Amino acid sequence: MNDRSLKRNFTQADNFTANFRGLFDPNEVSKKENITSEVGRTLRRNIRLYGTANFDIDEQLFLTLGGAYEKHSTLADPFFYPSAELGWNFSSSFDKPDWFSFGKLRLSYGQVG
């Protein structure tokens, strides 16, 4: 989870009088109507979960399934990204020449944003 919080304080004075007669002189500060203030708060949250599962049969056929779920506070709908991988170790299925030590075929699929 990623949680971001922001608080912003902002004050602006227009038509500022600066005659430097004294620090507490009422003529030193702008009129109340010319001062604006703003306080803003922003909260953004991102939640992401992911996982994988691995399966094999006789250490020859391999299946990996995975997925990621993501939800943002600034977007209406969550996202799901699936993935799958299938592998076959064919070098242990057949007789092979001495110079050939290992062979594997792999097929993968994955969806990203």
Backbone as a ProteinNet text record, in pm:
[ID]
protein_1_A
[PRIMARY]
MNDRSLKRNFTQADNFTANFRGLFDPNEVSKKENITSEVGRTLRRNIRLYGTANFDIDEQLFLTLGGAYEKHSTLADPFFYPSAELGWNFSSSFDKPDWFSFGKLRLSYGQVG
[TERTIARY]
84.6	0	89.7	54.1	124.5	22.5	47.5	-45.8	25.5	-24.7	38.8	-60.9	-16.8	-100.3	-27.3	-102	-43	-133.5	-74.6	-147	-76.4	-154	-95.6	-161.8	-80.5	-127.4	-75.6	-165.2	-127.6	-194.7	-117.7	-171	-110.9	-197.4	-153.1	-211.6	-129.6	-175.2	-154.8	-261.2	-254.7	-251	-198.8	-191.5	-123.8	-12.8	59.6	126.3	102.3	162.4	293.6	400.1	530.3	601.1	560.6	629.2	725.5	734	832.6	836.7	719.8	718.7	732.9	688.4	700.4	637.1	683.6	637.3	489.6	442	302.9	213.8	261.9	183	69.9	-57.7	-170.5	-164.6	-91.1	-80.2	17.8	91	189.9	125.2	6.9	-56.5	-169.8	-189.3	-298.8	-432.3	-535.5	-670.4	-709.1	-801.4	-846.3	-904.8	-970.3	-1032.9	-928.9	-805.4	-700.8	-615.1	-649.1	-572.6	-658	-601	-669.9	-585.2	-653.4	-587.2	-656.8	-578.5	-632.9	-560.8	-637.4	-581.3	-636	-548.3	-591.1	-530	-607	-560.2	-585.5	-487.7	-498.1	-454.4	-534.2	-500.2	-509	-399.7	-396.6	-349.2	-417.6	-384.3	-377.2	-276.3	-256.1	-235	-316.4	-304.2	-269.7	-168.3	-127.6	-99.9	-163.7	-142.8	-98.6	-7.8	34.1	74	68.8	104.8	132.9	203.7	233.7	213.4	182.4	170.3	245.4	327.9	410.3	369.2	357.9	321.8	415.9	444.5	523.3	478.4	499.7	470.2	599.9	648.7	770.1	890.7	897	1004.8	1026.6	915.2	919.7	827.9	709.7	610.7	589.9	605.7	600	491.8	412.7	309.4	324.2	330.1	335.8	220.1	137.2	25.2	51.1	19.2	42.2	-62.6	-66.4	-160.3	-127.1	-169.1	-151.4	-282.3	-322.8	-444.5	-401.7	-455.7	-416.6	-540.2	-549	-661.3	-605.5	-651.5	-608.6	-727.1	-700.4	-807.2	-850.2	-766.4	-799.3	-867.9	-877.3	-943.9	-1063	-1165	-1289.1	-1275.2	-1214.4	-1212	-1073.6	-1070.5	-941	-891.5	-763.8	-701.9	-657.2	-665	-609.9	-524.2	-400.1	-305.5	-270.4	-323.4	-291.6	-164.2	-104.1	11.3	12.1	65.3	76.1	201.8	263.2	382.5	378.7	402.9	406.2	542.6	609.5	742.5	749	826.7	845	992.9	1043.6	1182.2	1189	1208.1	1204.6	1333	1438.8	1564.5	1558.6	1466.5	1453.4	1347.6	1279.7	1175	1227.4	1337.7	1389.3	1536.5	1581.7	1725.3	1790.7	1902.7	1967.8	2115	2176.5	2320.2	2400.7	2523.6	2608.6	2636.9	2643.5	2674.9	2557	2436.6	2316.1	2285.1	2300	2285.1	2146.7	2085.2	1958.5	1876.8	1746.8	1656.9	1521.9	1470	1341.6	1267	1136.9	1048.9	963.1	943.1	866.7	769.9	647.2	544.2	491.4	489.1	447.4	344	256.1	156.5	147.6	139	121.5	52.5	-31.7	-103.1	-51.9	-21.4	23.2	-63.8	-62.2	-145.7	-121.2
-116.5	0	123.6	218.2	346.3	454.1	525.3	625.2	759.9	857	988.7	1095	1178.7	1285	1418	1520.3	1652.1	1757.8	1846.7	1961.8	2086.5	2179.2	2299.9	2422	2513.4	2641.6	2751.8	2840.8	2945.4	3075.5	3185.5	3317.8	3417.3	3506.5	3606.5	3741.7	3846.5	3982.2	4067.3	4130.6	4221.7	4365.5	4455.4	4597.8	4618.4	4552.4	4557.2	4693.7	4758.6	4887.9	4864.7	4917.9	4896.8	5031.6	5113.1	5240.3	5235.2	5121.9	5093.9	5201.5	5247.1	5343.6	5275.2	5152.2	5080.8	4943.3	4850.4	4712.8	4698.6	4773.2	4760.4	4873.2	4948.8	5057.7	4995.8	5035.5	4977.8	5005.6	5103.6	5131.2	5038.5	4957.5	4868.2	4745.7	4707.7	4583.6	4616.2	4531.7	4550.4	4537.5	4587.1	4572.7	4425.5	4392.8	4255.8	4201.2	4284.3	4242	4200.2	4245.7	4216.2	4094.6	4027.8	3910.4	3787	3688.9	3561.6	3449.6	3353.7	3236.1	3111.4	3006.2	2880.1	2765.7	2667	2545.5	2428.9	2347.5	2233.6	2104.2	1998.3	1865.2	1768.3	1682.8	1581.6	1447.5	1344.9	1210.1	1118.5	1048.8	952.2	819.1	713	579.4	483.6	399.1	299	165.4	66.4	-67	-164.3	-246.3	-343.4	-476.9	-580.6	-716.6	-801	-890.5	-978.7	-1113.8	-1214.2	-1348.2	-1437.1	-1546.4	-1644.9	-1784.2	-1879.3	-2019.6	-2101.7	-2195.7	-2278.6	-2424.8	-2493	-2634.2	-2705.1	-2832.8	-2910.9	-3057	-3125	-3267.7	-3336.6	-3423.9	-3502.9	-3417.5	-3297.3	-3203.8	-3193.9	-3209.5	-3195.8	-3085.2	-3078.6	-2979.8	-2882	-2753.5	-2650.5	-2549.6	-2512.4	-2410.8	-2307.4	-2181.1	-2071.2	-1976.8	-1953	-1859.5	-1742.1	-1624.5	-1505.9	-1400.4	-1305.1	-1195.1	-1080.4	-962.7	-843.1	-764.9	-719.3	-640.2	-503.6	-399.5	-263.2	-174.7	-98.6	-6.9	127.8	233.4	370.4	450	538.5	623	729.6	758.8	863.4	808.7	675.6	613.8	532.3	523.6	456.9	305	245.8	100.1	44	-72.2	-137.5	-208.9	-249.1	-319	-457.6	-555.6	-688.5	-725.9	-766.7	-803.1	-951.3	-1038.7	-1181.4	-1217.1	-1328.4	-1381.2	-1533	-1598.9	-1744.9	-1783.2	-1890.7	-1940.3	-2092.8	-2151.6	-2296.1	-2334	-2427	-2470.8	-2621.3	-2669.5	-2812.7	-2843.2	-2923.2	-2967	-3090.8	-3068.8	-3180.8	-3262.8	-3209.6	-3283.9	-3408.5	-3412.2	-3532.1	-3627.4	-3589.8	-3674.4	-3768	-3733.5	-3809.7	-3842.9	-3944.9	-3970.7	-3860.3	-3811.7	-3699.4	-3730.5	-3664.2	-3685.2	-3629.1	-3671.9	-3630.1	-3480.3	-3419.4	-3276.6	-3188.3	-3247.7	-3171.3	-3198.9	-3098	-3120.8	-3084.1	-2978.7	-2933.5	-2859.6	-2883.2	-2810.9	-2788.5	-2669.2	-2635.2	-2540.9	-2563.6	-2472.7	-2399	-2272.4	-2192.4	-2101.5	-2094.1	-2007.5	-1920.9	-1790.1	-1698.3	-1600.6	-1558.1	-1455.2	-1365.4	-1237.4	-1143.4	-1018.4	-963.8	-840	-730	-614.6	-498.1	-379.2	-278	-159.7	-93.6
0	0	0	-81.7	-87.4	-51.6	55.9	107.4	110.1	32	25.9	70.3	161.2	215.1	197.6	157.5	136.2	197.6	277.2	331.4	281.6	225.8	167.1	229.2	282.4	335.2	243.5	202.8	109	152	157.1	188.5	90	43	-54.3	-15.1	-24.1	4.3	-120.4	-166.3	-280.7	-230.2	-311.4	-277.8	-143.1	-124.7	1.6	17.4	131.6	160.5	233.8	182.1	244.2	257.8	353.8	372.9	491.2	558.9	662.6	773.2	815.8	925.8	1059.8	1068.8	1195.9	1182.4	1261.7	1250.8	1285.8	1385.9	1428.8	1377.3	1283.4	1223.7	1140.1	1165	1091.3	941	899.4	756.4	684.9	760.8	700.8	635.8	679.6	633.3	537.5	438.1	343.3	413.1	348.2	401.9	402.4	492	506.8	376.5	298.3	174.1	70.4	85.6	-11.6	25.5	135.8	179.6	155.5	87.3	64	122.4	180.9	237.8	187.5	179.9	130.6	200.9	245.2	303.9	221.8	169.5	88.7	139.6	130	170.2	55.8	30.6	-73.3	-14.9	-40.4	3.3	-117.5	-146.4	-256.9	-202.1	-242.8	-194.1	-312.2	-310.7	-413.8	-344	-380.5	-322.2	-434.5	-413.9	-515.2	-447	-498.9	-452.2	-571	-549.7	-658.5	-602.2	-689.5	-646.6	-766.3	-738.7	-840.7	-781.8	-868.6	-830.7	-934.8	-888.1	-976.9	-963.2	-1077.3	-1080.8	-1177.6	-1149.2	-1245.3	-1241.1	-1353.8	-1365.1	-1404.1	-1317.4	-1340.3	-1380	-1336.7	-1370.5	-1521.6	-1597.2	-1742.9	-1792.3	-1736.5	-1777.8	-1662	-1691.3	-1587.2	-1621.3	-1521.6	-1538.5	-1427.2	-1465.5	-1368.8	-1398	-1298.7	-1309.5	-1216.4	-1262.6	-1180.6	-1207.2	-1119.2	-1135.8	-1042.7	-1083.5	-1001.6	-1001.9	-885.1	-867.7	-817.7	-881.3	-844.6	-835.8	-725.7	-702.2	-663.1	-731.5	-703.1	-648.7	-556.7	-502.3	-602.4	-701.4	-798.7	-923.9	-937.6	-1052.2	-1004.7	-1088.4	-1047.4	-1043	-1144.7	-1155.5	-1122.7	-1054.9	-1029.8	-1155.6	-1151.5	-1263.9	-1218.4	-1310.9	-1286.3	-1406.5	-1379.8	-1484.5	-1469.3	-1555.5	-1545	-1622.2	-1584.1	-1657.6	-1645.6	-1750.2	-1750.8	-1828.9	-1786	-1853.7	-1853	-1969.4	-1983.7	-2038.8	-1972.5	-2014.8	-2025.3	-2122.3	-2141.7	-2155.1	-2063.9	-2066.8	-2156.7	-2284.7	-2379.3	-2379.4	-2321.1	-2322.3	-2233.9	-2137	-2053.1	-2106.7	-2216.1	-2273.2	-2381.7	-2445.7	-2558.8	-2537.4	-2609.5	-2613.7	-2694.7	-2648.6	-2714.7	-2736.5	-2832.5	-2852.2	-2735.2	-2721.9	-2609.7	-2610.5	-2724.9	-2732.3	-2691.3	-2683.8	-2648.5	-2501.6	-2417.4	-2273.3	-2219.2	-2273.4	-2214.5	-2319.4	-2318.7	-2408.3	-2342.3	-2360.6	-2299.4	-2392.6	-2409.1	-2482.1	-2381.3	-2407.1	-2311.8	-2387	-2337.7	-2394	-2278.9	-2301.5	-2194.9	-2245.5	-2154.3	-2182.8	-2059.9	-2085.4	-1975.3	-2022.8	-1939.9	-1973	-1882.8	-1944.3	-1868.1	-1904.7	-1818.3	-1834.8	-1963.4
[MASK]
+++++++++++++++++++++++++++++++++++++++++++++++++++++++++++++++++++++++++++++++++++++++++++++++++++++++++++++++++

